[in-house]
Amino acid sequence: MTPSGESPHGPPPSLWPVGFAIGVVCILVGLIVSWPAVAVGAALTLIFGFLWVRDVTRGYRTVPQPSADGVVPAEPAPAIPADQGPAAMPEPSPAEAATYPRSKFLEGATLGLGAVIGGIVTVPAIGFAVVPSFLHQGHDEIDLGPLENFKQNEWTVTHFYLEPADGGVTKRTAFIRYNGMLEDKPSFTIISNRCVHLGCPVQPGGLVQSEKSKDEDTTGGQEVTIIPVLGLSSFTCPCHGGSYDSEGNRIAGPPVRSLDRFEYSIQNGRLFLGDAYSVGHVEGQGAQAEIQKYDLAGPGQHVDGPEQWFYPIQPPH
Amino acid sequence: MYPVDWLEERSGLIGGIRYFLLRKVPAETNWFHTLGSATLTAFLVQAITGVILAMYYKPSPDEAYESIRHITDDVTLGWLVRGMHRWGASVFIILMFFHMARVFLFGAYKYPRELNWIVGVLLLALGMFEGFTGYLLPWDQTSYWATVVGININGTAPFLGPFIASLLRGGSEIGTDTLARFYSIHMLILPGAIAGLIALHLYLVVRLGVSAPPWSDAAAREAAGTADADGEVPTTARPGLTRPGPRGGIAR
Protein backbone atom coordinates (compact mmCIF):
# COMPACT_ATOMS: atom_id res chain seq x y z
CA MET A 1 0.00 0.00 0.00
CA THR A 2 1.58 3.28 -1.07
CA PRO A 3 1.32 6.20 1.35
CA SER A 4 -1.57 8.51 0.62
CA GLY A 5 -1.38 12.28 0.35
CA GLU A 6 1.19 12.33 -2.41
CA SER A 7 -1.42 13.36 -4.99
CA PRO A 8 -4.72 15.24 -4.84
CA HIS A 9 -6.65 12.05 -5.48
CA GLY A 10 -8.12 9.73 -2.87
CA PRO A 11 -6.33 6.78 -1.29
CA PRO A 12 -5.47 3.84 -3.56
CA PRO A 13 -7.79 0.83 -3.60
CA SER A 14 -7.27 -1.64 -0.81
CA LEU A 15 -8.39 -5.19 -0.18
CA TRP A 16 -9.90 -4.68 3.26
CA PRO A 17 -13.42 -3.99 1.91
CA VAL A 18 -13.51 -7.50 0.50
CA GLY A 19 -13.06 -8.98 3.94
CA PHE A 20 -15.62 -6.52 5.31
CA ALA A 21 -18.15 -7.58 2.67
CA ILE A 22 -17.54 -11.26 3.38
CA GLY A 23 -18.14 -10.55 7.06
CA VAL A 24 -21.44 -8.79 6.35
CA VAL A 25 -22.61 -11.67 4.15
CA CYS A 26 -21.68 -14.15 6.87
CA ILE A 27 -23.75 -12.22 9.38
CA LEU A 28 -26.81 -12.10 7.14
CA VAL A 29 -26.64 -15.75 6.14
CA GLY A 30 -25.89 -16.82 9.70
CA LEU A 31 -28.95 -15.00 11.01
CA ILE A 32 -31.03 -17.43 8.98
CA VAL A 33 -28.90 -20.54 9.22
CA SER A 34 -26.80 -20.69 12.40
CA TRP A 35 -25.57 -18.48 15.24
CA PRO A 36 -21.84 -19.43 15.07
CA ALA A 37 -21.79 -18.08 11.53
CA VAL A 38 -23.10 -14.79 12.88
CA ALA A 39 -20.25 -14.66 15.40
CA VAL A 40 -17.67 -15.40 12.71
CA GLY A 41 -19.26 -12.80 10.43
CA ALA A 42 -19.31 -10.18 13.18
CA ALA A 43 -15.61 -10.77 13.92
CA LEU A 44 -14.70 -10.53 10.24
CA THR A 45 -16.77 -7.40 9.79
CA LEU A 46 -15.24 -5.65 12.77
CA ILE A 47 -11.65 -6.57 11.99
CA PHE A 48 -11.73 -5.79 8.29
CA GLY A 49 -13.89 -2.72 8.85
CA PHE A 50 -11.34 -1.35 11.30
CA LEU A 51 -8.45 -2.07 8.93
CA TRP A 52 -10.33 -0.48 6.02
CA VAL A 53 -11.16 2.68 7.95
CA ARG A 54 -7.61 2.93 9.18
CA ASP A 55 -6.34 2.59 5.64
CA VAL A 56 -8.70 5.16 4.20
CA THR A 57 -8.04 7.72 6.91
CA ARG A 58 -4.29 7.39 6.79
CA GLY A 59 -3.96 10.68 4.94
CA TYR A 60 -6.22 12.51 7.40
CA ARG A 61 -4.72 11.32 10.63
CA THR A 62 -1.15 12.43 10.07
CA VAL A 63 0.13 14.92 7.55
CA PRO A 64 3.21 13.45 5.99
CA GLN A 65 5.91 16.09 5.52
CA PRO A 66 8.32 15.84 2.63
CA SER A 67 11.86 15.60 3.93
CA ALA A 68 14.07 18.66 3.43
CA ASP A 69 15.95 17.40 0.40
CA GLY A 70 13.09 15.35 -1.01
CA VAL A 71 14.96 12.11 -0.55
CA VAL A 72 14.01 9.41 1.96
CA PRO A 73 17.14 8.12 3.72
CA ALA A 74 17.98 4.61 2.57
CA GLU A 75 19.13 3.35 5.96
CA PRO A 76 19.00 4.71 9.53
CA ALA A 77 21.93 6.67 10.95
CA PRO A 78 24.49 4.66 12.98
CA ALA A 79 23.61 4.17 16.68
CA ILE A 80 25.27 6.44 19.23
CA PRO A 81 25.74 5.22 22.86
CA ALA A 82 23.48 7.03 25.32
CA ASP A 83 26.37 8.28 27.49
CA GLN A 84 27.54 10.51 24.63
CA GLY A 85 24.99 13.08 25.77
CA PRO A 86 23.08 15.29 23.39
CA ALA A 87 24.72 13.65 20.40
CA ALA A 88 22.88 10.44 21.29
CA MET A 89 19.49 12.12 21.47
CA PRO A 90 19.30 14.71 18.68
CA GLU A 91 16.19 16.81 18.32
CA PRO A 92 13.94 15.04 15.82
CA SER A 93 13.81 16.75 12.44
CA PRO A 94 10.41 18.09 11.39
CA ALA A 95 10.01 15.12 9.04
CA GLU A 96 10.44 12.64 11.90
CA ALA A 97 8.48 14.65 14.44
CA ALA A 98 5.34 14.64 12.34
CA THR A 99 4.98 10.85 12.30
CA TYR A 100 3.61 9.90 15.74
CA PRO A 101 4.14 12.42 18.52
CA ARG A 102 3.26 11.75 22.14
CA SER A 103 0.38 14.23 22.02
CA LYS A 104 -1.35 12.14 19.38
CA PHE A 105 -0.97 9.01 21.46
CA LEU A 106 -2.39 10.73 24.53
CA GLU A 107 -5.29 12.09 22.49
CA GLY A 108 -6.04 8.66 21.10
CA ALA A 109 -5.70 7.01 24.51
CA THR A 110 -8.05 9.53 26.13
CA LEU A 111 -10.68 9.05 23.45
CA GLY A 112 -10.27 5.31 23.57
CA LEU A 113 -10.55 5.17 27.36
CA GLY A 114 -13.56 7.46 27.21
CA ALA A 115 -15.16 5.17 24.66
CA VAL A 116 -14.51 2.13 26.85
CA ILE A 117 -15.99 3.80 29.93
CA GLY A 118 -18.93 5.03 27.89
CA GLY A 119 -19.47 1.52 26.62
CA ILE A 120 -19.31 0.00 30.11
CA VAL A 121 -22.04 2.37 31.24
CA THR A 122 -24.22 2.34 28.13
CA VAL A 123 -24.20 -1.26 26.92
CA PRO A 124 -25.68 -2.82 30.09
CA ALA A 125 -28.37 -0.13 30.18
CA ILE A 126 -29.33 -0.77 26.58
CA GLY A 127 -29.22 -4.49 27.22
CA PHE A 128 -31.61 -3.98 30.12
CA ALA A 129 -34.04 -2.16 27.83
CA VAL A 130 -33.80 -4.46 24.83
CA VAL A 131 -32.91 -8.02 25.83
CA PRO A 132 -35.80 -8.95 28.20
CA SER A 133 -38.23 -8.55 25.30
CA PHE A 134 -36.62 -11.59 23.69
CA LEU A 135 -36.05 -13.95 26.64
CA HIS A 136 -38.39 -16.29 28.55
CA GLN A 137 -41.26 -15.71 26.18
CA GLY A 138 -42.92 -19.10 26.44
CA HIS A 139 -45.74 -20.11 28.75
CA ASP A 140 -46.58 -23.20 30.79
CA GLU A 141 -49.06 -25.71 29.51
CA ILE A 142 -52.65 -24.62 30.06
CA ASP A 143 -55.05 -27.07 31.68
CA LEU A 144 -58.43 -26.77 29.94
CA GLY A 145 -60.21 -29.37 32.04
CA PRO A 146 -61.47 -32.90 31.43
CA LEU A 147 -62.09 -34.17 27.90
CA GLU A 148 -65.80 -34.51 28.70
CA ASN A 149 -66.09 -30.69 28.46
CA PHE A 150 -65.67 -30.98 24.69
CA LYS A 151 -68.39 -32.95 22.89
CA GLN A 152 -67.73 -34.55 19.55
CA ASN A 153 -68.19 -32.31 16.51
CA GLU A 154 -69.33 -29.41 18.65
CA TRP A 155 -67.47 -26.11 18.49
CA THR A 156 -66.78 -24.20 21.69
CA VAL A 157 -65.44 -20.74 22.42
CA THR A 158 -62.88 -21.32 25.18
CA HIS A 159 -61.38 -18.49 27.27
CA PHE A 160 -58.22 -19.09 29.30
CA TYR A 161 -55.25 -17.15 30.72
CA LEU A 162 -51.76 -17.49 29.21
CA GLU A 163 -50.25 -16.48 32.59
CA PRO A 164 -52.90 -16.65 35.33
CA ALA A 165 -50.61 -14.79 37.74
CA ASP A 166 -50.51 -11.74 35.42
CA GLY A 167 -54.27 -11.38 35.39
CA GLY A 168 -56.82 -10.31 32.84
CA VAL A 169 -54.42 -8.85 30.30
CA THR A 170 -53.28 -12.40 29.44
CA LYS A 171 -56.80 -13.66 28.71
CA ARG A 172 -56.97 -15.41 25.35
CA THR A 173 -59.59 -17.26 23.31
CA ALA A 174 -59.49 -20.39 21.19
CA PHE A 175 -62.14 -22.18 19.15
CA ILE A 176 -62.04 -25.86 20.07
CA ARG A 177 -63.77 -28.82 18.46
CA TYR A 178 -63.35 -32.48 19.36
CA ASN A 179 -63.13 -34.48 16.13
CA GLY A 180 -63.30 -37.99 17.53
CA MET A 181 -60.51 -40.55 17.67
CA LEU A 182 -57.70 -40.68 15.12
CA GLU A 183 -55.51 -43.79 15.41
CA ASP A 184 -56.62 -44.35 19.04
CA LYS A 185 -55.87 -40.81 20.07
CA PRO A 186 -58.38 -37.97 20.54
CA SER A 187 -58.17 -35.43 17.71
CA PHE A 188 -58.89 -31.78 18.38
CA THR A 189 -59.10 -28.75 16.12
CA ILE A 190 -57.88 -25.82 18.27
CA ILE A 191 -57.86 -22.51 16.39
CA SER A 192 -56.59 -19.23 17.89
CA ASN A 193 -58.94 -16.26 17.62
CA ARG A 194 -56.11 -13.84 16.84
CA CYS A 195 -56.72 -12.58 13.30
CA VAL A 196 -53.58 -12.97 11.17
CA HIS A 197 -54.17 -9.64 9.46
CA LEU A 198 -53.47 -7.30 12.37
CA GLY A 199 -54.42 -9.18 15.54
CA CYS A 200 -58.07 -8.28 16.18
CA PRO A 201 -60.29 -10.90 17.89
CA VAL A 202 -61.99 -13.08 15.29
CA GLN A 203 -65.67 -13.84 15.93
CA PRO A 204 -67.38 -17.20 15.32
CA GLY A 205 -70.02 -17.36 12.60
CA GLY A 206 -72.70 -19.24 14.51
CA LEU A 207 -74.97 -18.94 17.53
CA VAL A 208 -72.94 -18.45 20.70
CA GLN A 209 -74.95 -19.99 23.53
CA SER A 210 -73.84 -17.74 26.37
CA GLU A 211 -76.51 -19.13 28.68
CA LYS A 212 -74.75 -22.50 28.57
CA SER A 213 -71.40 -20.97 29.43
CA LYS A 214 -69.40 -22.98 31.97
CA ASP A 215 -66.61 -21.68 34.21
CA GLU A 216 -64.03 -24.01 35.68
CA ASP A 217 -60.97 -23.53 37.86
CA THR A 218 -58.22 -25.92 36.81
CA THR A 219 -54.66 -26.60 37.85
CA GLY A 220 -52.01 -23.88 38.07
CA GLY A 221 -54.47 -21.17 39.10
CA GLN A 222 -56.08 -21.38 35.68
CA GLU A 223 -59.68 -20.24 35.09
CA VAL A 224 -61.33 -21.61 31.97
CA THR A 225 -64.66 -20.55 30.42
CA ILE A 226 -66.24 -22.84 27.83
CA ILE A 227 -69.18 -21.58 25.71
CA PRO A 228 -70.77 -23.82 23.07
CA VAL A 229 -71.46 -22.48 19.58
CA LEU A 230 -74.23 -23.80 17.34
CA GLY A 231 -73.89 -24.08 13.61
CA LEU A 232 -70.42 -22.62 13.20
CA SER A 233 -69.54 -22.43 9.52
CA SER A 234 -66.95 -19.68 9.34
CA PHE A 235 -65.05 -17.06 11.31
CA THR A 236 -65.10 -13.35 10.62
CA CYS A 237 -62.93 -10.54 11.95
CA PRO A 238 -64.84 -7.34 12.77
CA CYS A 239 -61.91 -4.96 12.29
CA HIS A 240 -61.22 -5.19 8.56
CA GLY A 241 -63.59 -7.95 7.39
CA GLY A 242 -61.24 -10.92 7.10
CA SER A 243 -63.14 -14.21 6.79
CA TYR A 244 -61.99 -17.79 7.43
CA ASP A 245 -63.64 -21.17 6.92
CA SER A 246 -64.17 -23.74 9.66
CA GLU A 247 -60.58 -25.01 9.30
CA GLY A 248 -59.15 -21.50 9.57
CA ASN A 249 -58.28 -21.07 5.88
CA ARG A 250 -58.76 -17.59 4.52
CA ILE A 251 -61.90 -17.10 2.44
CA ALA A 252 -61.95 -13.33 2.06
CA GLY A 253 -60.32 -10.14 3.21
CA PRO A 254 -56.82 -8.91 4.05
CA PRO A 255 -55.42 -11.82 6.15
CA VAL A 256 -52.18 -13.22 4.72
CA ARG A 257 -52.41 -16.88 5.83
CA SER A 258 -54.64 -19.28 7.77
CA LEU A 259 -55.52 -18.78 11.43
CA ASP A 260 -52.92 -19.91 13.96
CA ARG A 261 -53.49 -23.11 15.93
CA PHE A 262 -52.39 -24.50 19.29
CA GLU A 263 -50.49 -27.68 19.98
CA TYR A 264 -52.23 -29.82 22.54
CA SER A 265 -51.69 -32.89 24.66
CA ILE A 266 -53.93 -35.25 26.65
CA GLN A 267 -52.72 -35.92 30.17
CA ASN A 268 -54.78 -37.95 32.67
CA GLY A 269 -57.90 -37.46 30.57
CA ARG A 270 -57.49 -33.67 30.56
CA LEU A 271 -56.81 -31.39 27.57
CA PHE A 272 -53.63 -29.30 27.83
CA LEU A 273 -52.77 -26.43 25.51
CA GLY A 274 -49.16 -26.09 24.35
CA ASP A 275 -47.43 -23.60 22.11
CA ALA A 276 -49.15 -21.78 19.28
CA TYR A 277 -47.96 -22.21 15.72
CA SER A 278 -48.73 -20.61 12.38
CA VAL A 279 -50.44 -22.35 9.48
CA GLY A 280 -49.87 -21.88 5.78
CA HIS A 281 -52.89 -23.85 4.55
CA VAL A 282 -55.12 -26.70 5.77
CA GLU A 283 -56.22 -29.46 3.35
CA GLY A 284 -59.11 -31.63 4.36
CA GLN A 285 -61.24 -31.31 7.45
CA GLY A 286 -61.49 -32.28 11.07
CA ALA A 287 -59.43 -35.31 12.07
CA GLN A 288 -58.23 -35.83 8.48
CA ALA A 289 -56.97 -32.27 8.12
CA GLU A 290 -53.41 -31.87 6.80
CA ILE A 291 -51.89 -28.75 8.30
CA GLN A 292 -48.90 -26.95 6.81
CA LYS A 293 -47.20 -26.01 10.07
CA TYR A 294 -44.73 -23.15 10.55
CA ASP A 295 -43.12 -21.45 13.52
CA LEU A 296 -45.41 -18.89 15.12
CA ALA A 297 -45.31 -15.64 13.15
CA GLY A 298 -46.85 -12.29 13.99
CA PRO A 299 -50.02 -10.97 12.36
CA GLY A 300 -49.49 -9.69 8.85
CA GLN A 301 -46.36 -11.78 8.28
CA HIS A 302 -46.29 -14.38 5.50
CA VAL A 303 -45.09 -17.89 6.28
CA ASP A 304 -45.12 -19.33 2.76
CA GLY A 305 -44.79 -18.08 -0.76
CA PRO A 306 -42.05 -15.69 -1.85
CA GLU A 307 -43.01 -13.17 0.83
CA GLN A 308 -41.83 -15.49 3.59
CA TRP A 309 -38.24 -14.40 2.95
CA PHE A 310 -39.11 -10.92 4.21
CA TYR A 311 -39.39 -12.37 7.71
CA PRO A 312 -36.42 -14.70 8.08
CA ILE A 313 -35.92 -14.22 11.81
CA GLN A 314 -38.76 -14.46 14.29
CA PRO A 315 -38.10 -13.37 17.88
CA PRO A 316 -38.92 -16.02 20.51
CA HIS A 317 -42.62 -16.43 21.25
CA MET B 1 -34.16 48.92 34.75
CA TYR B 2 -31.59 47.82 37.25
CA PRO B 3 -32.59 44.15 37.74
CA VAL B 4 -32.68 43.61 33.98
CA ASP B 5 -29.28 45.26 33.54
CA TRP B 6 -27.90 43.18 36.41
CA LEU B 7 -29.03 40.00 34.66
CA GLU B 8 -27.82 41.17 31.26
CA GLU B 9 -24.32 41.99 32.48
CA ARG B 10 -23.97 38.61 34.12
CA SER B 11 -25.43 36.38 31.41
CA GLY B 12 -26.21 38.16 28.18
CA LEU B 13 -29.66 36.60 28.25
CA ILE B 14 -31.64 39.81 27.98
CA GLY B 15 -29.75 40.79 24.87
CA GLY B 16 -30.44 37.36 23.42
CA ILE B 17 -34.17 37.62 24.11
CA ARG B 18 -34.34 41.11 22.60
CA TYR B 19 -32.50 39.86 19.54
CA PHE B 20 -34.99 37.03 19.17
CA LEU B 21 -38.08 39.20 19.64
CA LEU B 22 -36.95 42.24 17.67
CA ARG B 23 -35.27 40.55 14.67
CA LYS B 24 -36.23 41.73 11.21
CA VAL B 25 -38.74 39.83 9.11
CA PRO B 26 -40.00 40.47 5.56
CA ALA B 27 -42.69 43.11 5.19
CA GLU B 28 -45.06 40.57 3.64
CA THR B 29 -45.07 38.29 6.69
CA ASN B 30 -48.67 37.37 7.38
CA TRP B 31 -50.85 35.35 9.74
CA PHE B 32 -49.84 32.06 8.15
CA HIS B 33 -46.43 32.53 9.70
CA THR B 34 -47.97 32.15 13.16
CA LEU B 35 -48.76 28.47 12.63
CA GLY B 36 -45.31 27.40 13.80
CA SER B 37 -45.63 29.29 17.07
CA ALA B 38 -49.15 27.90 17.45
CA THR B 39 -47.77 24.37 17.15
CA LEU B 40 -45.14 25.16 19.75
CA THR B 41 -47.82 26.48 22.09
CA ALA B 42 -49.85 23.31 21.61
CA PHE B 43 -46.78 21.25 22.49
CA LEU B 44 -46.16 23.32 25.63
CA VAL B 45 -49.77 22.83 26.69
CA GLN B 46 -49.33 19.09 26.21
CA ALA B 47 -46.13 19.13 28.23
CA ILE B 48 -47.62 21.05 31.15
CA THR B 49 -50.91 19.13 31.28
CA GLY B 50 -48.91 15.92 30.86
CA VAL B 51 -46.76 16.71 33.87
CA ILE B 52 -49.88 17.38 35.97
CA LEU B 53 -51.55 14.17 34.79
CA ALA B 54 -48.38 12.22 35.60
CA MET B 55 -48.84 13.18 39.25
CA TYR B 56 -52.04 11.12 39.41
CA TYR B 57 -51.72 8.47 36.70
CA LYS B 58 -50.63 4.96 37.67
CA PRO B 59 -48.99 3.02 34.83
CA SER B 60 -50.03 -0.49 35.84
CA PRO B 61 -52.68 -2.59 34.02
CA ASP B 62 -54.64 -3.00 37.24
CA GLU B 63 -54.72 0.68 38.18
CA ALA B 64 -54.42 2.68 34.97
CA TYR B 65 -58.08 2.88 34.03
CA GLU B 66 -59.13 3.58 37.60
CA SER B 67 -56.50 6.29 38.04
CA ILE B 68 -57.83 8.10 34.97
CA ARG B 69 -61.39 7.78 36.21
CA HIS B 70 -60.15 9.26 39.48
CA ILE B 71 -58.53 12.17 37.62
CA THR B 72 -61.68 12.80 35.61
CA ASP B 73 -64.26 12.48 38.39
CA ASP B 74 -62.57 13.21 41.72
CA VAL B 75 -59.53 15.41 41.29
CA THR B 76 -60.24 19.15 41.28
CA LEU B 77 -60.40 20.35 37.66
CA GLY B 78 -59.00 16.96 36.67
CA TRP B 79 -61.60 16.72 33.91
CA LEU B 80 -60.25 19.98 32.47
CA VAL B 81 -56.58 18.96 32.53
CA ARG B 82 -57.32 15.55 31.10
CA GLY B 83 -59.55 17.02 28.43
CA MET B 84 -56.95 19.61 27.46
CA HIS B 85 -54.36 16.87 27.11
CA ARG B 86 -56.57 14.56 25.09
CA TRP B 87 -57.89 17.23 22.73
CA GLY B 88 -54.57 19.10 22.73
CA ALA B 89 -52.95 16.06 21.18
CA SER B 90 -55.22 16.34 18.17
CA VAL B 91 -54.69 20.11 18.05
CA PHE B 92 -50.92 19.58 18.06
CA ILE B 93 -50.99 17.15 15.16
CA ILE B 94 -53.41 19.25 13.11
CA LEU B 95 -51.41 22.45 13.62
CA MET B 96 -48.23 20.59 12.66
CA PHE B 97 -49.83 19.60 9.36
CA PHE B 98 -51.04 23.15 8.72
CA HIS B 99 -47.59 24.52 9.50
CA MET B 100 -46.00 21.94 7.21
CA ALA B 101 -48.43 22.82 4.43
CA ARG B 102 -47.69 26.54 4.85
CA VAL B 103 -43.94 25.98 4.63
CA PHE B 104 -44.39 23.79 1.57
CA LEU B 105 -46.72 26.14 -0.29
CA PHE B 106 -44.51 29.16 0.46
CA GLY B 107 -41.40 27.36 -0.78
CA ALA B 108 -39.75 28.06 2.55
CA TYR B 109 -37.99 24.69 2.51
CA LYS B 110 -35.58 25.70 -0.24
CA TYR B 111 -31.95 26.68 0.17
CA PRO B 112 -30.67 27.40 2.80
CA ARG B 113 -33.58 26.02 4.85
CA GLU B 114 -33.42 22.35 3.80
CA LEU B 115 -32.02 21.22 7.16
CA ASN B 116 -34.87 22.95 8.94
CA TRP B 117 -37.37 21.05 6.80
CA ILE B 118 -35.69 17.76 7.67
CA VAL B 119 -35.82 18.65 11.38
CA GLY B 120 -39.50 19.44 10.91
CA VAL B 121 -40.17 16.05 9.35
CA LEU B 122 -38.46 14.38 12.30
CA LEU B 123 -40.65 16.42 14.63
CA LEU B 124 -43.71 15.22 12.76
CA ALA B 125 -42.68 11.59 13.09
CA LEU B 126 -41.91 11.97 16.79
CA GLY B 127 -45.20 13.77 17.37
CA MET B 128 -47.13 10.96 15.75
CA PHE B 129 -45.25 8.45 17.87
CA GLU B 130 -46.17 10.48 20.95
CA GLY B 131 -49.79 10.11 19.97
CA PHE B 132 -49.38 6.38 19.43
CA THR B 133 -47.76 5.74 22.81
CA GLY B 134 -50.10 8.04 24.69
CA TYR B 135 -53.14 6.34 23.23
CA LEU B 136 -52.45 3.12 25.15
CA LEU B 137 -52.22 4.75 28.58
CA PRO B 138 -55.94 4.81 29.49
CA TRP B 139 -55.88 1.00 29.05
CA ASP B 140 -59.47 0.69 27.87
CA GLN B 141 -60.75 -1.40 24.98
CA THR B 142 -60.09 1.27 22.36
CA SER B 143 -56.55 1.81 23.62
CA TYR B 144 -55.73 -1.87 23.86
CA TRP B 145 -56.97 -2.94 20.45
CA ALA B 146 -55.67 0.16 18.67
CA THR B 147 -52.25 -0.65 20.11
CA VAL B 148 -52.55 -4.32 19.10
CA VAL B 149 -53.22 -3.28 15.53
CA GLY B 150 -50.59 -0.53 15.56
CA ILE B 151 -47.81 -2.79 16.88
CA ASN B 152 -48.74 -5.52 14.40
CA ILE B 153 -48.60 -3.01 11.57
CA ASN B 154 -45.04 -2.25 12.66
CA GLY B 155 -44.44 -5.98 12.71
CA THR B 156 -45.20 -6.32 9.02
CA ALA B 157 -42.09 -4.33 8.07
CA PRO B 158 -39.65 -6.67 6.26
CA PHE B 159 -36.66 -8.13 8.16
CA LEU B 160 -36.75 -5.92 11.25
CA GLY B 161 -40.52 -5.86 11.63
CA PRO B 162 -40.84 -8.78 14.07
CA PHE B 163 -38.02 -7.33 16.21
CA ILE B 164 -39.58 -3.87 16.30
CA ALA B 165 -42.89 -5.41 17.29
CA SER B 166 -41.29 -7.44 20.09
CA LEU B 167 -39.36 -4.41 21.28
CA LEU B 168 -42.49 -2.24 21.42
CA ARG B 169 -44.49 -4.92 23.18
CA GLY B 170 -41.75 -5.74 25.66
CA GLY B 171 -42.11 -9.42 24.75
CA SER B 172 -44.32 -11.62 22.63
CA GLU B 173 -47.61 -10.55 24.23
CA ILE B 174 -49.03 -7.15 25.12
CA GLY B 175 -49.11 -6.87 28.89
CA THR B 176 -47.66 -5.08 31.90
CA ASP B 177 -44.32 -4.51 30.23
CA THR B 178 -45.97 -2.94 27.22
CA LEU B 179 -47.79 -0.35 29.30
CA ALA B 180 -44.70 0.54 31.33
CA ARG B 181 -42.60 0.75 28.19
CA PHE B 182 -45.07 2.99 26.37
CA TYR B 183 -45.32 5.24 29.42
CA SER B 184 -41.56 5.66 29.58
CA ILE B 185 -41.35 6.35 25.86
CA HIS B 186 -44.28 8.76 26.01
CA MET B 187 -43.12 10.92 28.87
CA LEU B 188 -39.34 10.60 28.91
CA ILE B 189 -37.75 9.64 25.60
CA LEU B 190 -40.03 11.40 23.14
CA PRO B 191 -40.55 14.73 24.95
CA GLY B 192 -36.78 14.99 25.42
CA ALA B 193 -36.13 14.31 21.77
CA ILE B 194 -38.90 16.66 20.65
CA ALA B 195 -37.67 19.44 22.94
CA GLY B 196 -34.15 19.09 21.58
CA LEU B 197 -35.31 19.15 17.98
CA ILE B 198 -37.59 22.14 18.63
CA ALA B 199 -34.59 24.02 20.01
CA LEU B 200 -32.65 23.20 16.84
CA HIS B 201 -35.65 24.14 14.71
CA LEU B 202 -35.99 27.56 16.37
CA TYR B 203 -32.26 28.21 16.21
CA LEU B 204 -32.33 27.57 12.47
CA VAL B 205 -35.35 29.84 12.00
CA VAL B 206 -33.61 32.70 13.80
CA ARG B 207 -30.31 32.14 12.05
CA LEU B 208 -31.68 31.74 8.53
CA GLY B 209 -34.41 34.33 8.77
CA VAL B 210 -38.05 34.24 7.75
CA SER B 211 -38.51 33.82 4.02
CA ALA B 212 -40.83 36.16 2.14
CA PRO B 213 -43.92 34.64 0.53
CA PRO B 214 -43.48 33.83 -3.16
CA TRP B 215 -45.77 36.68 -4.24
CA SER B 216 -43.96 39.30 -2.24
CA ASP B 217 -42.50 42.51 -3.62
CA ALA B 218 -39.03 41.34 -2.74
CA ALA B 219 -39.54 38.30 -4.93
CA ALA B 220 -40.91 40.39 -7.79
CA ARG B 221 -37.99 42.81 -7.55
CA GLU B 222 -35.53 39.96 -7.67
CA ALA B 223 -37.22 38.52 -10.73
CA ALA B 224 -37.18 41.92 -12.46
CA GLY B 225 -33.75 42.92 -11.19
CA THR B 226 -34.99 46.31 -9.94
CA ALA B 227 -33.76 48.00 -6.77
CA ASP B 228 -35.81 48.13 -3.55
CA ALA B 229 -36.47 51.16 -1.32
CA ASP B 230 -32.93 51.08 0.04
CA GLY B 231 -31.50 51.19 -3.45
CA GLU B 232 -30.28 47.60 -3.27
CA VAL B 233 -30.88 45.03 -5.96
CA PRO B 234 -31.56 41.60 -4.45
CA THR B 235 -28.77 39.36 -5.59
CA THR B 236 -29.91 35.83 -4.85
CA ALA B 237 -31.15 33.79 -7.76
CA ARG B 238 -34.17 32.40 -5.92
CA PRO B 239 -37.28 34.60 -5.72
CA GLY B 240 -38.64 35.10 -2.26
CA LEU B 241 -35.47 34.13 -0.47
CA THR B 242 -34.25 36.75 1.91
CA ARG B 243 -30.50 36.55 1.88
CA PRO B 244 -29.41 35.52 5.36
CA GLY B 245 -27.15 38.09 6.97
CA PRO B 246 -24.17 37.38 9.18
CA ARG B 247 -26.46 36.69 12.15
CA GLY B 248 -29.78 35.85 10.46
CA GLY B 249 -32.59 38.15 9.43
CA ILE B 250 -32.66 40.20 6.28
CA ALA B 251 -29.29 41.38 5.03
CA ARG B 252 -28.97 45.09 4.71
HADDOCK unambig.tbl for C-alpha pairs under 7 A between the chains (distance, minus, plus):
assign (segid A and resid 130 and name CA) (segid B and resid 167 and name CA) 6.59 0.50 0.50
assign (segid A and resid 133 and name CA) (segid B and resid 166 and name CA) 6.14 0.50 0.50
assign (segid A and resid 133 and name CA) (segid B and resid 167 and name CA) 5.88 0.50 0.50
assign (segid A and resid 133 and name CA) (segid B and resid 170 and name CA) 4.51 0.50 0.50
assign (segid A and resid 133 and name CA) (segid B and resid 171 and name CA) 4.01 0.50 0.50
assign (segid A and resid 134 and name CA) (segid B and resid 171 and name CA) 6.00 0.50 0.50
assign (segid A and resid 137 and name CA) (segid B and resid 171 and name CA) 6.50 0.50 0.50
assign (segid A and resid 137 and name CA) (segid B and resid 172 and name CA) 6.22 0.50 0.50
assign (segid A and resid 169 and name CA) (segid B and resid 175 and name CA) 5.84 0.50 0.50
assign (segid A and resid 170 and name CA) (segid B and resid 175 and name CA) 6.95 0.50 0.50
assign (segid A and resid 198 and name CA) (segid B and resid 149 and name CA) 5.12 0.50 0.50
assign (segid A and resid 198 and name CA) (segid B and resid 152 and name CA) 5.44 0.50 0.50
assign (segid A and resid 198 and name CA) (segid B and resid 153 and name CA) 6.54 0.50 0.50
assign (segid A and resid 199 and name CA) (segid B and resid 148 and name CA) 6.30 0.50 0.50
assign (segid A and resid 199 and name CA) (segid B and resid 149 and name CA) 6.02 0.50 0.50
assign (segid A and resid 199 and name CA) (segid B and resid 152 and name CA) 6.85 0.50 0.50
assign (segid A and resid 200 and name CA) (segid B and resid 145 and name CA) 6.92 0.50 0.50
assign (segid A and resid 200 and name CA) (segid B and resid 149 and name CA) 6.99 0.50 0.50
assign (segid A and resid 298 and name CA) (segid B and resid 155 and name CA) 6.87 0.50 0.50
assign (segid A and resid 298 and name CA) (segid B and resid 162 and name CA) 6.96 0.50 0.50
assign (segid A and resid 299 and name CA) (segid B and resid 152 and name CA) 5.97 0.50 0.50
assign (segid A and resid 300 and name CA) (segid B and resid 152 and name CA) 6.99 0.50 0.50
assign (segid A and resid 300 and name CA) (segid B and resid 156 and name CA) 5.45 0.50 0.50
assign (segid A and resid 301 and name CA) (segid B and resid 156 and name CA) 5.63 0.50 0.50
assign (segid A and resid 310 and name CA) (segid B and resid 158 and name CA) 4.75 0.50 0.50
assign (segid A and resid 310 and name CA) (segid B and resid 159 and name CA) 5.42 0.50 0.50
assign (segid A and resid 311 and name CA) (segid B and resid 158 and name CA) 5.89 0.50 0.50
assign (segid A and resid 311 and name CA) (segid B and resid 159 and name CA) 5.07 0.50 0.50
assign (segid A and resid 312 and name CA) (segid B and resid 159 and name CA) 6.58 0.50 0.50
assign (segid A and resid 314 and name CA) (segid B and resid 162 and name CA) 6.06 0.50 0.50
assign (segid A and resid 315 and name CA) (segid B and resid 162 and name CA) 6.56 0.50 0.50
assign (segid A and resid 315 and name CA) (segid B and resid 163 and name CA) 6.27 0.50 0.50
assign (segid A and resid 317 and name CA) (segid B and resid 172 and name CA) 5.29 0.50 0.50
